[in-house]
Amino acid sequence: MPAAIASMTGFGSGRAGTAAGSVTVEVRSVNSRFLDLTLRCTDDLRHTEGTVRERIAARLARGKVECRLALQRDAGAAPARPNAQALAQLAELARHVRAALPDAAPLSVVEALAWPGVLDAGALDAEALTAGTLHALDEALAALQASREREGEALRALLLARCASIKAIAGALRERVPELLAHVERKLAERLEAALAGPLAAGGALSREDVVERIRQEVTLYGLRADVDEELQRLTTHVAEVRRVLAAGGAVGRRLDFLMQELNREANTLGSKASAIDMTQAAVELKLAIEQMREQIQNLE
């Protein structure tokens, strides 16, 4: 069984009960070159932010990650009370605003209560809240990782299918190249013979043997320039390496991205050497398959 391959796209959630209420954690991620973490939490859980960031960084290597933490208080908990000091600060701020903007509407009760720190729910057990938050976070990260691995396995299957397509295109072209080159070389020889027939008939310095030798040299030189066996061999080698990396599993994104560059380079060279429409079409099909792989690889960790 190969090691798991993880996508950078996924979602997970977790919940833990504490004396103060229920802590919920949601973690979602999309692809990114590095770990880009955004943490959003309520004031009750603000003290856990540093610990939460460390826990996430220890579990995830890449991805644009958004984590939301919330505490839902139990219905039977002691009712919240306004914080007199926070209210006084808010009133002072409102006074300054009205002095500068006389037409500003006064704060409503709902707006005042929504201001951070105005509602005082009493002392909370910070240590218990942190433990509950980390428990919920671990559950959310486990669900996120399972989600990322499921998508990673789907991407592995898709990439292997594209590898098979590239190998099939290269194999079919390898079989046809001698025939295609021979046809083009015959056409080239006919054109050269027609072009040199005039000077030969006029009794110039060129003899029949000279013409034949010149045509042979030009056709040989063209055949060397148009030979694509080396490019096809490298394509096959790179495809085998892609399969090996996928079989090994783990964090494969950067390695596969490099291999896509190498595959694309060979496909470009193949296209530049194309001497027949069949070779051009094969180069286009190869580039399309490689680009499809590259787009999916951007999602892999």
C-alpha beads as a LAMMPS data file, in Angstrom:
LAMMPS data file: protein, C-alpha beads

301 atoms
300 bonds

1 atom types
1 bond types

-500.0 500.0 xlo xhi
-500.0 500.0 ylo yhi
-500.0 500.0 zlo zhi

Masses

1 110.0

Atoms # bond

1 1 1 0.000 0.000 0.000
2 1 1 1.646 3.297 -1.094
3 1 1 1.919 6.155 1.368
4 1 1 -0.962 8.611 1.331
5 1 1 -0.874 11.638 -0.955
6 1 1 -2.687 14.683 0.377
7 1 1 -4.418 17.446 -1.506
8 1 1 -4.231 20.923 -0.011
9 1 1 -8.003 21.324 -0.325
10 1 1 -10.173 20.062 2.508
11 1 1 -12.442 20.791 5.456
12 1 1 -12.721 19.484 9.000
13 1 1 -14.593 20.376 12.166
14 1 1 -14.420 19.387 15.826
15 1 1 -16.302 20.009 19.041
16 1 1 -15.448 19.673 22.726
17 1 1 -17.480 20.317 25.857
18 1 1 -16.084 22.426 28.719
19 1 1 -17.481 23.803 31.953
20 1 1 -18.003 27.141 30.214
21 1 1 -19.747 25.707 27.176
22 1 1 -19.084 23.981 23.884
23 1 1 -15.976 24.821 21.864
24 1 1 -16.292 24.392 18.103
25 1 1 -13.392 24.457 15.646
26 1 1 -13.596 24.586 11.846
27 1 1 -10.547 24.269 9.608
28 1 1 -10.617 24.662 5.851
29 1 1 -7.740 24.839 3.380
30 1 1 -6.986 25.462 -0.281
31 1 1 -3.755 25.287 -2.252
32 1 1 -0.810 27.604 -1.562
33 1 1 2.942 27.348 -2.074
34 1 1 3.548 27.733 1.660
35 1 1 1.562 27.483 4.892
36 1 1 -0.614 30.607 5.035
37 1 1 -2.667 30.495 8.245
38 1 1 -5.557 32.787 9.177
39 1 1 -7.026 32.347 12.652
40 1 1 -10.386 33.787 13.712
41 1 1 -11.624 33.333 17.264
42 1 1 -13.966 34.905 19.786
43 1 1 -12.614 36.954 22.688
44 1 1 -13.234 34.055 25.099
45 1 1 -10.674 31.936 23.218
46 1 1 -8.167 34.632 22.319
47 1 1 -5.657 33.294 24.845
48 1 1 -5.436 29.991 22.918
49 1 1 -4.301 31.599 19.656
50 1 1 -0.566 30.961 20.025
51 1 1 -1.032 27.326 21.029
52 1 1 -3.506 26.739 18.210
53 1 1 -1.122 28.191 15.622
54 1 1 1.700 25.949 16.821
55 1 1 -0.524 22.850 16.700
56 1 1 -1.666 23.589 13.141
57 1 1 1.872 24.360 11.917
58 1 1 3.051 21.036 13.350
59 1 1 0.395 19.124 11.402
60 1 1 0.204 20.970 8.070
61 1 1 3.119 21.862 5.792
62 1 1 1.419 23.740 2.937
63 1 1 -1.890 25.362 2.104
64 1 1 -3.903 28.512 2.679
65 1 1 -5.595 27.542 5.936
66 1 1 -8.452 29.288 7.725
67 1 1 -9.295 28.213 11.278
68 1 1 -12.360 29.436 13.204
69 1 1 -12.757 28.973 16.949
70 1 1 -15.950 29.711 18.866
71 1 1 -17.307 29.142 22.358
72 1 1 -21.038 28.554 22.738
73 1 1 -22.009 29.043 26.357
74 1 1 -24.387 26.648 28.065
75 1 1 -27.921 27.890 28.659
76 1 1 -27.560 27.270 32.405
77 1 1 -24.388 29.309 32.755
78 1 1 -24.389 32.526 34.779
79 1 1 -25.813 35.433 32.731
80 1 1 -23.394 37.915 31.267
81 1 1 -23.235 41.413 32.778
82 1 1 -22.115 44.676 31.210
83 1 1 -18.550 45.670 31.994
84 1 1 -18.752 49.161 33.504
85 1 1 -15.211 50.114 32.537
86 1 1 -15.670 48.984 28.932
87 1 1 -18.988 50.850 28.727
88 1 1 -17.361 54.020 30.048
89 1 1 -14.600 53.756 27.421
90 1 1 -17.190 53.196 24.694
91 1 1 -19.215 56.209 25.866
92 1 1 -16.083 58.367 25.785
93 1 1 -15.314 57.232 22.251
94 1 1 -18.890 57.965 21.196
95 1 1 -18.638 61.457 22.713
96 1 1 -15.524 62.216 20.671
97 1 1 -17.181 60.936 17.508
98 1 1 -20.290 63.143 18.046
99 1 1 -18.058 66.140 18.719
100 1 1 -16.344 65.622 15.354
101 1 1 -19.452 64.426 13.511
102 1 1 -22.557 66.074 15.063
103 1 1 -24.875 64.309 12.625
104 1 1 -23.617 60.828 13.565
105 1 1 -26.374 58.566 14.882
106 1 1 -25.988 57.510 18.537
107 1 1 -25.072 53.929 19.368
108 1 1 -27.988 51.562 19.916
109 1 1 -28.096 49.140 22.852
110 1 1 -27.498 46.201 20.505
111 1 1 -24.478 47.908 18.950
112 1 1 -23.070 48.762 22.372
113 1 1 -23.474 45.184 23.635
114 1 1 -21.762 43.846 20.497
115 1 1 -18.654 45.928 21.204
116 1 1 -15.734 43.688 22.268
117 1 1 -15.337 43.501 26.029
118 1 1 -18.652 45.161 26.936
119 1 1 -20.286 41.916 28.074
120 1 1 -18.499 40.326 31.014
121 1 1 -19.432 36.673 31.383
122 1 1 -17.386 36.182 34.507
123 1 1 -14.094 34.435 35.037
124 1 1 -13.350 31.448 32.820
125 1 1 -11.018 28.564 33.492
126 1 1 -8.375 29.393 30.869
127 1 1 -6.534 26.090 31.257
128 1 1 -9.716 24.027 30.831
129 1 1 -10.748 26.110 27.837
130 1 1 -7.343 25.618 26.220
131 1 1 -7.519 21.846 26.758
132 1 1 -11.020 21.731 25.264
133 1 1 -9.991 23.899 22.336
134 1 1 -7.010 21.674 21.519
135 1 1 -9.197 18.570 21.751
136 1 1 -11.653 20.081 19.267
137 1 1 -8.764 21.265 17.079
138 1 1 -7.215 17.791 16.930
139 1 1 -10.580 16.374 15.880
140 1 1 -10.949 19.049 13.197
141 1 1 -7.393 18.512 11.906
142 1 1 -7.922 14.746 11.731
143 1 1 -11.092 15.291 9.692
144 1 1 -9.301 17.831 7.493
145 1 1 -6.408 15.443 6.852
146 1 1 -8.788 12.602 5.997
147 1 1 -10.566 14.912 3.563
148 1 1 -7.284 15.996 1.988
149 1 1 -6.089 12.404 1.649
150 1 1 -9.334 11.321 -0.044
151 1 1 -8.905 14.037 -2.650
152 1 1 -5.206 13.226 -2.884
153 1 1 -5.977 9.622 -3.798
154 1 1 -8.401 10.814 -6.475
155 1 1 -5.676 13.076 -7.882
156 1 1 -3.187 10.182 -7.805
157 1 1 -5.540 8.113 -9.996
158 1 1 -6.049 11.030 -12.372
159 1 1 -2.301 11.664 -12.704
160 1 1 -1.592 7.988 -13.348
161 1 1 -4.221 8.023 -16.099
162 1 1 -2.502 11.031 -17.691
163 1 1 0.847 9.213 -17.426
164 1 1 -0.666 6.317 -19.369
165 1 1 -1.901 8.766 -22.023
166 1 1 1.523 10.373 -22.411
167 1 1 3.225 6.996 -22.670
168 1 1 0.678 5.847 -25.269
169 1 1 1.172 8.999 -27.367
170 1 1 4.971 8.676 -27.198
171 1 1 4.818 4.960 -28.003
172 1 1 2.562 5.427 -31.031
173 1 1 4.752 8.262 -32.308
174 1 1 7.924 6.204 -31.837
175 1 1 6.470 3.498 -34.088
176 1 1 5.487 5.980 -36.791
177 1 1 8.569 8.226 -36.771
178 1 1 10.665 6.090 -39.191
179 1 1 7.804 6.025 -41.683
180 1 1 7.125 9.763 -41.314
181 1 1 10.788 10.688 -41.653
182 1 1 11.249 8.427 -44.662
183 1 1 8.272 10.078 -46.393
184 1 1 9.580 13.589 -45.681
185 1 1 13.094 12.652 -46.800
186 1 1 11.722 11.289 -50.099
187 1 1 9.893 14.542 -50.691
188 1 1 13.029 16.508 -49.857
189 1 1 15.149 14.407 -52.209
190 1 1 12.623 14.910 -55.020
191 1 1 12.643 18.684 -54.521
192 1 1 16.442 18.848 -54.389
193 1 1 16.735 16.703 -57.521
194 1 1 14.265 18.951 -59.333
195 1 1 16.143 22.069 -58.200
196 1 1 19.517 20.698 -59.330
197 1 1 18.240 19.204 -62.570
198 1 1 18.567 22.550 -64.385
199 1 1 22.271 23.128 -63.693
200 1 1 22.982 19.472 -64.462
201 1 1 21.162 19.595 -67.831
202 1 1 22.911 22.848 -68.753
203 1 1 26.228 21.095 -68.482
204 1 1 27.480 23.092 -65.532
205 1 1 30.255 22.194 -63.145
206 1 1 28.039 19.693 -61.289
207 1 1 28.190 16.095 -62.402
208 1 1 25.482 13.517 -61.839
209 1 1 27.536 12.020 -59.002
210 1 1 27.896 15.467 -57.397
211 1 1 24.140 15.973 -57.458
212 1 1 23.484 12.572 -55.919
213 1 1 26.071 13.196 -53.192
214 1 1 24.675 16.673 -52.436
215 1 1 21.166 15.280 -52.128
216 1 1 22.413 12.476 -49.865
217 1 1 24.183 14.978 -47.582
218 1 1 21.173 17.269 -47.311
219 1 1 18.779 14.398 -46.587
220 1 1 21.159 12.955 -43.979
221 1 1 21.570 16.334 -42.278
222 1 1 17.790 16.851 -42.240
223 1 1 17.276 13.393 -40.762
224 1 1 19.702 14.156 -37.934
225 1 1 17.977 17.467 -37.134
226 1 1 14.515 15.900 -37.221
227 1 1 15.400 12.846 -35.121
228 1 1 13.150 12.827 -32.009
229 1 1 14.156 9.499 -30.491
230 1 1 16.060 11.206 -27.656
231 1 1 13.063 13.383 -26.763
232 1 1 10.722 10.396 -26.765
233 1 1 13.125 8.464 -24.560
234 1 1 13.299 11.321 -22.046
235 1 1 9.520 11.628 -22.036
236 1 1 9.254 7.949 -21.154
237 1 1 11.894 8.326 -18.430
238 1 1 10.127 11.321 -16.858
239 1 1 6.789 9.500 -16.905
240 1 1 8.395 6.566 -15.104
241 1 1 9.744 8.988 -12.471
242 1 1 6.292 10.552 -12.010
243 1 1 4.866 7.093 -11.383
244 1 1 7.654 6.313 -8.913
245 1 1 7.010 9.527 -6.966
246 1 1 3.265 8.838 -6.878
247 1 1 3.905 5.298 -5.667
248 1 1 6.205 6.532 -2.889
249 1 1 3.563 9.030 -1.695
250 1 1 4.022 11.664 0.981
251 1 1 4.653 15.334 0.171
252 1 1 5.068 15.043 -3.607
253 1 1 3.831 18.418 -4.900
254 1 1 7.135 20.211 -5.440
255 1 1 8.879 17.177 -6.959
256 1 1 6.027 16.573 -9.400
257 1 1 5.920 20.248 -10.334
258 1 1 9.597 20.038 -11.333
259 1 1 8.918 16.919 -13.408
260 1 1 6.104 18.733 -15.240
261 1 1 8.625 21.372 -16.298
262 1 1 10.898 18.660 -17.677
263 1 1 8.049 16.935 -19.516
264 1 1 6.925 20.237 -21.003
265 1 1 10.463 20.982 -22.186
266 1 1 10.621 17.691 -24.091
267 1 1 7.170 18.245 -25.610
268 1 1 8.241 21.715 -26.791
269 1 1 11.424 20.326 -28.377
270 1 1 9.393 17.588 -30.035
271 1 1 7.062 20.202 -31.494
272 1 1 9.944 22.328 -32.787
273 1 1 11.389 19.275 -34.593
274 1 1 8.063 18.168 -36.043
275 1 1 8.454 17.402 -39.729
276 1 1 4.941 16.053 -40.302
277 1 1 1.442 16.998 -39.200
278 1 1 1.181 13.766 -37.196
279 1 1 4.212 14.769 -35.115
280 1 1 2.790 18.261 -34.555
281 1 1 -0.522 16.811 -33.397
282 1 1 1.284 14.420 -31.048
283 1 1 3.254 17.333 -29.545
284 1 1 0.009 19.285 -28.995
285 1 1 -1.653 16.281 -27.325
286 1 1 1.386 15.814 -25.078
287 1 1 1.382 19.467 -24.021
288 1 1 -2.351 19.289 -23.261
289 1 1 -1.940 16.189 -21.066
290 1 1 1.074 17.722 -19.277
291 1 1 -0.799 20.970 -18.613
292 1 1 -3.762 19.031 -17.203
293 1 1 -1.366 17.242 -14.856
294 1 1 0.360 20.475 -13.852
295 1 1 -2.945 22.104 -12.898
296 1 1 -3.867 19.185 -10.634
297 1 1 -0.399 18.981 -9.098
298 1 1 -0.798 22.568 -7.835
299 1 1 -3.334 21.127 -5.354
300 1 1 -0.984 18.491 -3.924
301 1 1 0.907 18.973 -0.681

Bonds

1 1 1 2
2 1 2 3
3 1 3 4
4 1 4 5
5 1 5 6
6 1 6 7
7 1 7 8
8 1 8 9
9 1 9 10
10 1 10 11
11 1 11 12
12 1 12 13
13 1 13 14
14 1 14 15
15 1 15 16
16 1 16 17
17 1 17 18
18 1 18 19
19 1 19 20
20 1 20 21
21 1 21 22
22 1 22 23
23 1 23 24
24 1 24 25
25 1 25 26
26 1 26 27
27 1 27 28
28 1 28 29
29 1 29 30
30 1 30 31
31 1 31 32
32 1 32 33
33 1 33 34
34 1 34 35
35 1 35 36
36 1 36 37
37 1 37 38
38 1 38 39
39 1 39 40
40 1 40 41
41 1 41 42
42 1 42 43
43 1 43 44
44 1 44 45
45 1 45 46
46 1 46 47
47 1 47 48
48 1 48 49
49 1 49 50
50 1 50 51
51 1 51 52
52 1 52 53
53 1 53 54
54 1 54 55
55 1 55 56
56 1 56 57
57 1 57 58
58 1 58 59
59 1 59 60
60 1 60 61
61 1 61 62
62 1 62 63
63 1 63 64
64 1 64 65
65 1 65 66
66 1 66 67
67 1 67 68
68 1 68 69
69 1 69 70
70 1 70 71
71 1 71 72
72 1 72 73
73 1 73 74
74 1 74 75
75 1 75 76
76 1 76 77
77 1 77 78
78 1 78 79
79 1 79 80
80 1 80 81
81 1 81 82
82 1 82 83
83 1 83 84
84 1 84 85
85 1 85 86
86 1 86 87
87 1 87 88
88 1 88 89
89 1 89 90
90 1 90 91
91 1 91 92
92 1 92 93
93 1 93 94
94 1 94 95
95 1 95 96
96 1 96 97
97 1 97 98
98 1 98 99
99 1 99 100
100 1 100 101
101 1 101 102
102 1 102 103
103 1 103 104
104 1 104 105
105 1 105 106
106 1 106 107
107 1 107 108
108 1 108 109
109 1 109 110
110 1 110 111
111 1 111 112
112 1 112 113
113 1 113 114
114 1 114 115
115 1 115 116
116 1 116 117
117 1 117 118
118 1 118 119
119 1 119 120
120 1 120 121
121 1 121 122
122 1 122 123
123 1 123 124
124 1 124 125
125 1 125 126
126 1 126 127
127 1 127 128
128 1 128 129
129 1 129 130
130 1 130 131
131 1 131 132
132 1 132 133
133 1 133 134
134 1 134 135
135 1 135 136
136 1 136 137
137 1 137 138
138 1 138 139
139 1 139 140
140 1 140 141
141 1 141 142
142 1 142 143
143 1 143 144
144 1 144 145
145 1 145 146
146 1 146 147
147 1 147 148
148 1 148 149
149 1 149 150
150 1 150 151
151 1 151 152
152 1 152 153
153 1 153 154
154 1 154 155
155 1 155 156
156 1 156 157
157 1 157 158
158 1 158 159
159 1 159 160
160 1 160 161
161 1 161 162
162 1 162 163
163 1 163 164
164 1 164 165
165 1 165 166
166 1 166 167
167 1 167 168
168 1 168 169
169 1 169 170
170 1 170 171
171 1 171 172
172 1 172 173
173 1 173 174
174 1 174 175
175 1 175 176
176 1 176 177
177 1 177 178
178 1 178 179
179 1 179 180
180 1 180 181
181 1 181 182
182 1 182 183
183 1 183 184
184 1 184 185
185 1 185 186
186 1 186 187
187 1 187 188
188 1 188 189
189 1 189 190
190 1 190 191
191 1 191 192
192 1 192 193
193 1 193 194
194 1 194 195
195 1 195 196
196 1 196 197
197 1 197 198
198 1 198 199
199 1 199 200
200 1 200 201
201 1 201 202
202 1 202 203
203 1 203 204
204 1 204 205
205 1 205 206
206 1 206 207
207 1 207 208
208 1 208 209
209 1 209 210
210 1 210 211
211 1 211 212
212 1 212 213
213 1 213 214
214 1 214 215
215 1 215 216
216 1 216 217
217 1 217 218
218 1 218 219
219 1 219 220
220 1 220 221
221 1 221 222
222 1 222 223
223 1 223 224
224 1 224 225
225 1 225 226
226 1 226 227
227 1 227 228
228 1 228 229
229 1 229 230
230 1 230 231
231 1 231 232
232 1 232 233
233 1 233 234
234 1 234 235
235 1 235 236
236 1 236 237
237 1 237 238
238 1 238 239
239 1 239 240
240 1 240 241
241 1 241 242
242 1 242 243
243 1 243 244
244 1 244 245
245 1 245 246
246 1 246 247
247 1 247 248
248 1 248 249
249 1 249 250
250 1 250 251
251 1 251 252
252 1 252 253
253 1 253 254
254 1 254 255
255 1 255 256
256 1 256 257
257 1 257 258
258 1 258 259
259 1 259 260
260 1 260 261
261 1 261 262
262 1 262 263
263 1 263 264
264 1 264 265
265 1 265 266
266 1 266 267
267 1 267 268
268 1 268 269
269 1 269 270
270 1 270 271
271 1 271 272
272 1 272 273
273 1 273 274
274 1 274 275
275 1 275 276
276 1 276 277
277 1 277 278
278 1 278 279
279 1 279 280
280 1 280 281
281 1 281 282
282 1 282 283
283 1 283 284
284 1 284 285
285 1 285 286
286 1 286 287
287 1 287 288
288 1 288 289
289 1 289 290
290 1 290 291
291 1 291 292
292 1 292 293
293 1 293 294
294 1 294 295
295 1 295 296
296 1 296 297
297 1 297 298
298 1 298 299
299 1 299 300
300 1 300 301
